[in-house]
Amino acid sequence: MRSKYAVRFGFGVMVSMLCACGAGPDAEPMSYEQEEQQAWEEFRASAIFEPEINAYIVDGDIPLSDEQELREYWEDTRARLTQGLTVMRSGSTDVIWNTTQRYNLTYCVSNSFGTNKTLVVNTMAIATASWSDKIGVAFKYVPAQDATCTSSNANVVFDVSPSSSTSYFASAFFPNDARSARRLLITSSAFTTTAGGRDFQGILRHELGHTLGFRHEHIWTGCTTETSADARLLTSTYDSNSVMFYPQCRASGTGGYRQTANDFAAALTLYPK
């Protein structure tokens, strides 16, 4: 099970796709309009103007006669490559929380984190809000359960606990898992890693996506050995900038983890406000 959900160190085969870097650890997330404007400006700057044919050259060998054509080409490509979010399936059913459960996703934070506990509590608050502020779910921290925050604590939906593993940063679960498996495990490396543009908050945002039923977005690319069995793409194609897409599977190999406007739009189809 760990191989399905863990944010791992390994680097897979790179795939060719558009990519935009995620926000830094302390940066405010950009609005959808700001993301689009930045992406357009980066694309325009990457185009080569060839005076001999009075045209822009993009993607190596495609000539576009003027900036209007350049913009139209970018919008078409953007529409094809920046959609998606992938939900877990069980048979023909989406694996998501029902309308009662989704507003009471309670959790505890283990005292075993020691000096890192405050960091975990505070970062979980930010990461859970990043989802619940945008879609119809509610995570609730129950500190009264921290002293007995284990996989056998039935007073919360899941526990947030430390892991001694050195094979991954963090791991999570899907909504249909039994209580004993509903654990968000965090390794010590998650607190400080910058691999692929990751930060601790982004790692938790990604893992919380799994707890809501979302699969890895890069499963459609062949970047890792994970398959698309028991998965459904919520829109026409995958989003290479999704919070659920491994940074090492992007063309740049970086970008960290932050939800995109497309992530939220797709998630709202399952968890409407």
C-alpha positions in Angstrom: 0.0 0.0 0.0 2.8 2.4 0.7 3.9 2.4 -2.9 0.5 3.7 -3.9 0.3 6.7 -1.7 3.8 7.7 -0.7 5.6 10.8 -1.9 8.9 9.1 -2.9 12.5 10.2 -3.4 12.9 8.3 -6.7 13.0 10.1 -10.0 11.1 8.6 -13.0 11.2 9.1 -16.7 10.6 12.7 -17.7 7.7 13.4 -20.1 7.3 16.3 -22.5 4.6 18.7 -21.3 3.9 22.3 -20.4 5.0 23.2 -16.8 4.7 26.1 -14.4 6.6 26.3 -11.2 4.7 26.2 -7.9 4.8 28.9 -5.3 7.6 29.0 -2.8 7.1 27.9 0.8 6.2 31.4 2.1 4.5 32.8 -1.1 0.8 33.5 -1.3 -0.8 31.4 -4.0 -1.5 33.2 -7.2 -5.0 33.7 -8.5 -6.1 31.9 -11.6 -5.8 35.1 -13.6 -2.2 35.7 -12.4 -1.3 32.0 -13.1 -2.6 32.4 -16.6 -0.9 35.7 -17.3 2.4 34.4 -16.0 2.1 31.2 -18.1 1.3 33.2 -21.2 4.3 35.6 -20.6 6.7 32.7 -20.1 5.4 31.0 -23.3 5.7 34.3 -25.3 9.2 34.8 -24.0 10.2 31.3 -25.1 9.0 31.8 -28.7 11.8 32.6 -31.2 11.2 35.4 -33.7 12.7 34.5 -37.1 13.0 37.6 -39.2 13.8 35.6 -42.4 10.2 34.4 -42.4 8.7 37.1 -40.2 7.2 34.5 -37.9 7.5 33.1 -34.4 8.9 29.6 -34.0 7.5 27.5 -31.2 8.0 23.9 -30.1 11.1 23.6 -32.3 9.7 24.0 -35.8 6.1 25.4 -35.8 5.9 28.9 -37.4 3.2 31.4 -36.2 2.8 34.6 -38.2 2.0 37.0 -35.4 1.3 37.4 -31.7 -2.4 36.7 -32.2 -1.6 33.3 -33.7 1.0 32.8 -30.9 -1.7 33.5 -28.3 -4.2 31.2 -30.0 -1.7 28.4 -30.2 -0.8 28.8 -26.5 -4.5 28.9 -25.5 -5.2 25.7 -27.4 -2.2 23.9 -26.0 -3.0 25.2 -22.5 -6.5 23.9 -22.8 -5.3 20.4 -23.7 -2.6 20.2 -21.0 -3.9 22.0 -18.0 -7.1 20.1 -17.1 -7.9 17.2 -14.9 -7.7 15.5 -11.5 -8.0 11.8 -11.1 -10.3 10.1 -8.6 -10.0 6.6 -7.1 -12.6 4.1 -8.3 -14.0 0.9 -6.7 -15.8 -0.9 -9.5 -18.0 1.8 -11.1 -18.1 4.0 -8.0 -15.9 7.0 -7.2 -14.1 6.5 -3.8 -15.1 9.7 -2.0 -16.6 10.8 1.3 -20.4 10.8 1.5 -22.3 14.1 2.1 -22.2 13.6 5.9 -18.6 12.4 6.4 -17.0 15.0 4.2 -17.8 17.8 6.6 -16.5 16.0 9.7 -13.0 14.8 8.7 -11.5 14.7 12.2 -7.9 14.1 13.0 -5.4 14.1 15.8 -1.7 14.9 15.8 0.6 12.5 17.7 2.6 13.8 20.6 5.4 11.5 19.3 6.4 14.3 16.9 8.1 15.9 19.9 9.6 19.3 19.1 8.2 19.1 15.6 4.6 18.8 16.8 3.8 22.5 16.7 5.1 22.7 13.1 2.9 19.7 12.1 -0.2 21.2 13.8 0.3 24.6 12.2 1.1 23.3 8.7 -1.8 20.8 8.8 -4.0 23.8 9.5 -2.8 25.6 6.4 -2.9 22.5 4.2 -6.4 21.4 5.3 -7.7 25.0 4.8 -6.2 25.0 1.3 -8.8 22.3 0.4 -11.7 23.2 2.7 -11.7 26.9 1.7 -12.3 26.0 -1.9 -14.4 22.8 -2.0 -17.2 21.2 0.1 -15.2 19.4 2.8 -14.2 20.2 6.3 -11.2 18.9 8.2 -11.3 19.3 12.0 -8.3 19.0 14.4 -9.2 17.3 17.7 -6.3 18.0 20.1 -8.0 16.2 22.9 -7.1 12.9 21.1 -3.4 13.7 20.6 -2.3 11.7 23.7 -3.8 8.5 22.1 -3.3 9.4 18.5 -2.8 6.0 17.0 -4.4 3.8 14.3 -6.7 2.3 16.9 -8.2 5.6 18.0 -11.8 5.5 16.7 -12.6 8.9 18.0 -11.1 10.5 14.9 -11.3 9.7 11.2 -7.5 9.6 10.9 -4.3 10.1 12.8 -1.3 12.2 11.8 1.7 10.3 13.1 5.5 10.2 12.5 7.2 7.5 10.5 10.8 6.3 10.8 11.0 5.4 7.1 13.7 6.8 4.9 12.0 5.7 1.6 9.4 8.5 1.3 8.4 11.9 2.6 4.8 11.2 3.7 2.0 8.8 3.0 -1.8 8.8 3.3 -4.9 6.8 2.5 -8.2 6.7 0.5 -11.7 7.3 1.9 -12.6 3.6 1.7 -9.7 2.4 3.8 -10.4 0.8 7.2 -9.7 3.0 10.2 -6.4 1.1 10.9 -5.1 2.2 7.5 -6.4 5.8 7.7 -3.1 7.3 8.7 -1.2 10.3 7.5 2.4 9.4 8.1 5.2 11.9 8.0 8.9 11.2 7.9 11.6 13.5 9.3 12.8 14.3 5.8 9.5 16.0 4.9 10.2 18.9 7.3 13.2 20.1 5.4 13.2 18.7 1.8 13.4 20.9 -1.2 13.5 18.1 -3.7 11.7 19.0 -6.9 10.6 22.3 -5.4 8.8 20.5 -2.6 8.1 22.0 0.9 6.4 20.6 4.0 3.2 22.4 3.4 3.0 21.2 -0.2 3.6 17.6 0.8 0.7 17.8 3.1 -1.5 19.4 0.5 -0.7 16.5 -1.8 -1.3 13.8 0.9 -4.6 15.4 1.8 -5.6 15.1 -1.8 -5.3 11.3 -1.4 -7.5 11.4 1.7 -10.2 13.0 -0.4 -9.9 10.2 -3.0 -7.6 11.7 -5.6 -5.0 9.5 -7.3 -1.6 10.6 -8.6 -2.1 12.7 -11.8 1.0 11.4 -13.5 -0.3 7.8 -13.7 -1.5 8.7 -17.2 2.0 9.5 -18.4 3.9 6.3 -17.7 6.4 8.2 -15.6 6.2 5.7 -12.7 5.2 2.0 -12.5 1.8 3.1 -11.0 -1.0 2.2 -13.3 -4.3 3.9 -14.0 -6.4 0.9 -12.9 -9.2 1.9 -10.5 -8.9 5.5 -11.6 -11.1 8.0 -13.4 -9.9 11.2 -15.0 -12.4 13.9 -14.1 -11.9 16.0 -17.2 -10.6 15.4 -20.7 -6.9 15.1 -19.9 -4.4 15.3 -17.1 -2.9 18.4 -15.5 0.9 18.4 -15.4 0.8 21.2 -12.8 -1.7 19.5 -10.5 -0.9 19.1 -6.8 -1.3 15.4 -7.4 1.5 15.3 -10.1 5.0 14.3 -9.0 7.4 17.2 -9.7 10.0 14.7 -11.1 7.4 13.7 -13.7 7.1 17.2 -15.1 9.4 18.3 -17.9 11.3 20.6 -15.6 11.5 18.1 -12.8 10.4 20.7 -10.3 7.4 22.9 -9.3 6.5 21.6 -5.9 3.0 20.9 -4.8 0.2 23.6 -4.9 -3.4 23.1 -6.1 -4.2 24.6 -9.5 -7.4 26.3 -10.5 -8.1 23.1 -12.5 -7.6 21.0 -9.4 -10.3 22.9 -7.5 -12.7 23.0 -10.5 -12.5 19.2 -10.9 -12.7 18.6 -7.1 -15.9 20.7 -7.0 -17.6 18.2 -9.3 -17.2 15.7 -6.5 -17.4 18.0 -3.4 -19.6 20.9 -4.4 -19.7 23.9 -2.0 
